Amino acid sequence: MGEHRIPRGIVAGATARTMFTLTRHPPAPELAEFVDYHWILRWDRTGKPPYEQRVLPNLAVHVTFFPGASGVHGPARAVFSHRLTGRVQGLGVRFRPGCFRAFLGGPVRDIADRAVPLADVFGPAAARAAESVQSARDDAEMVRAVDNLLIANPVRLSPAAREAAEAVESIARDPGITRVAQLCADTGLTTRSVQRMFAEHVGCPPKWAIRIYRLNDAAQRLVTEGQPDYAGLAVRLGYSDQSHFIRDFRTVTGLSPAEYVRTAGADGGEPDSDRT
C-alpha cells in the first residue's frame, strides 16, 4: 500500500507560488468526517495584469467563498481555470469525496462538472458567511465563519456514504488499483454496485476516479522529472502501453505529457496549494 494521496493539480507551480499564497486549516471537530480541510487563498494583482491559474480535475466537492466566485463546485472532469485580478482573500472547503451528499440532499452526480449557488445548498445564511470571510482579519476568523455555517446545517453520514468514502480512500492509498475490477475486489462489491455508489455519493464513475489519481501522479512526476521516459512512466502507472497513457493524459489535462512539461516549466514541484 502507498501513502494516502490527495490530487493537487496546480499547473505551473513555480509561477503560481509568485502569484498567490495559500494555507490549509483543519475543520472543526464536528466536521472532520465530512471535510478534509479548508484552504485560504490571498493574492494582490493591483496595478498588475490578470493571471490565469489552471488546476487539473479532481474528485472533491469544493465550497468556495470568494468575491464573484462563491458557490458549490461539483467534482470536475475538465481543467479548472480562474482569473486572478485585484486584491482578494477567500476560503474554500474541500469535502472528502463521497461525503457531500448529506449536505446536498441529492445525488452528487447532479452537480458534477458545474457549480451551484451557495444559497441553493446552505440557504440565506451562506451570504452572511461569505461577508464574514471577506471582512475577516485573519485566517482563524475566516475558518470560524464557515465552520459555523456548516455546523448550523447538522447532517449525518449515512452507511452508504461511509462506504463510498472508504472506496475512494482505497484508491488513494493504493496506486496499484488501476482497474474497477480491482476496486470491486477490494470493497467486496459488484461492478454495478460500485458504479451506483460512485454516481450517488462521489459524482463520477469509478473508472474516472481511478484515472484522476493516476494522471495526477503522472503530472507530478512529469514536473519533477522534467523529460521522463514516457514508456517507463506508463508502465510504473499501470498502463499497458505508452500510447494509452498519453491518450488518457490528454483526456484529463487537455495537453500531451510533453506539452504539460513545457507549460509547467519543469519547475521541480508544485506549490503547497490546490483546489482539490
N, C-alpha and C positions, 0 to 999 in steps of 0.2 A: 504494500500500500504506500502511496505517496502522501505528502503533506496536503492539508486542505488548501484548495485553490479557489481564489476569487478572481474572475477575469477583470483585468484593469487595462482596458484597451485605449489609453491615451495615445494618439498619433503624434509623432514629432515631439517626443518627451523633453528633449533639451530646450527646444524653443518654448514649450509650454511652461517650463519652470521659470522663464523670464516674464511670462505674461500674467500669471496669477499665482496666488498662494492657496493652499488647501490644507485643512486639518480635519481629522476624523475623531469622533467622540462617541462613547458608548451611550445607549439609550437608558432611560430609567429602568430599574429592575423589573417593573411590571410589564415592560415591553420587550424584554430580552428574547423571548421565544418567537417574537414576530420580526424584530428589527435587527439587522446586522450592525449598523452604525449610522450616525448622522455625519454628513460631510458638509463642511463650510468652505465656500469659495469667496475670495475677495480679489478684485482687480481694479486698476485705475488706468484707463486709457484716455484720460482727459488731455486734450491737445495732441493726441496721437491717433494714427489711423486705426480703424477697427481691426480686430484679429478674429479669424475663423478657426475655432478649435473643433477637431473631429475626434470622435470616440467610436470604437468598434462596438458591434451589437453585443447585448448581454441578456441574461435571463431575468434579472431582478425588476420588480416594480419599484420605481422611484417617485417619491412625492416631493415636489420642489416648491420653494418659497423664494422666488426671485422677481424683481420688477419686470413685468411684462412677460414672464416665463414661469408663472406658478401653475401647477397642475399635477395630475396623477398620470404618470407615464408608464404605459404597459411595457412588457418585455418586447425588445426590438429585434427585428431581423435585418435591419439596414443600418448603415453607418449613421450615427447621430452627429449633427453639426450645430454649433451655437456661435453666434456672432458676439464678440466681446466689445462693448462700447461704453464710454462714460466711466463713472466710478460706482462700483456696485459691491454690495455684500449680500449673500444669500445662503440658504441652507437647503440641503437635500437629505431625504431619508431613504436609505437602501433597505428595503424589506427582504427578508430571507425568501428566496424562491420557494413557492409553494404555500406561503403564509399570509398572503394578502386577501384571499377570498373572503375571510370573515369581515374585513372592513368594507369590501366592495359590495357584498351581498349578492353576488352573481358570479358566473364563471369568469376566470381571469382571461380566457381566450377572447372575451368581449372587448377587452381594452388592448389586445396585442397590436403592436405597431401603430398606436395612436395615443394621444393624451386627452384627458377629460378634465373639466374644471374642478378645482378643489371642492367647491360647494356641492357638486354633484355627489360627492362621497362623504364629505365631512360637515356639510351644512353651512349656515352663515357664520359659525364660529371660525371657520377657516380664514375668512378675510381678516378677522381680528388677529389671528395668529400670524398671518403674513405681515400685517402692520407692525406687530411686535418684533418680528425678525428684522425688519428694516430699521427700526428705531433702537435696536439693542446696542448697548455699549460694549459688550464683549461676547465671546462665544458661549459662555455659560447662560446668559440671558436668552440667546437665540435657541439653544437646545431646550431650555426650560419651557419656552413658549410653545414649541412644537410637541414636546413630551406631554404637556398639559392638554393640548388638543387631542392627541391620540388616546390618552388615558380617559378623557371625558367621553369617549366612544367605546365603552367596555365591550370587548368581544372575547370569544373563547376559540382556541384552536381545536378543530374537530379531529377525530382519529384519522379521517381520510386526509386532512391537510398535513398532519404529522407524518403520515406515510409518504405523501408526496415530497415533503421537505427532506425526509430521510433518503428518498430515492435520488434527489439532486445531490445530497451530501455524498452518496455513494460514488457518483460521477466525479465530484470534486476531490474526493480522497484518492481515487484510484484511476490514474491515467491509462491503465490497462483496459478500462471499459471503453471500447471503441465501437461496439455494436449494440443494438437494442436487445438482442438475444442474451448478451452478457448481463445487461441490466436486469432483465427478467429473471435470470438465474440468481442474481444477487438478491433481488427482492422477493423471489418466490411467487411472482405474479405472472399471469399470462400476458402475451403481447397486447391483446385487446384491452385488458385491464390497465396496463401501464399507459397505453395511448389515451384512454378515457381520463385517467387520473391526471396526466400532464395537461390535457386540454382544460380540465376543470380548475386545477389548482396552480399550475405553472404558467399556462397560457401559450404553450408551444408544443409541438410533437417531441417525443423523447429523442428521436434521431437528431433533431435540430439542437436540442440541449447538449447532446454529446459533441456535436460538431462545434458548437460555440466554445466549449472548453478546449478542444483540440486546436482550434485555429487561434485562440488567444495564446495558447502555449507556443504555437508556431510564430506568431507575431513577436512575442518576447524574444524568442531565440534568434529570429532574423535580425532584430535590432542589436542584440548583444554580440552576435557572431559576425554581423556585417555582410559577408558574402559566403554563406554556408554551402555545403554540399547538399543541394536540394534533394537528390535521390536518397542520401543518407538521412536527412531530416524527415523525409516522408516515411522511411522505414521506422525511425525512432518514434514517430507519432502514430504508428499502426496502420499506415496506408499500404495498399498492395503495390502501388507504383507511383512514380513521380507525377505523371500527368493527372492522376486522380487527386493528389494533394493540391496541385496548382489550380485545378478546376474548383475544388472546394474553397480554397483560399480566396480566389477571385469572387466566388459567390458571396462570401461573408464580408469581405473587405472592400470589394469593388476594384481591387488592384491585384496585379500579379505579385508574387513574392519579390521579384526584382524591383518593381515599381514601388512597393511598400518600403523597401530598404532605402530607396532614393528619397521618398517622401519623409521618412523618419530621420533621414540624415545619418543613419548608423551611429547614433549618439551615445551608445553604450548603456542605455537603460531608459526607463520611463520615470516620471515624477511620482512621488507618493500621493497619487491622486487618481480619481476615477469617477465615472458616472456608472458604476457597476454594483 
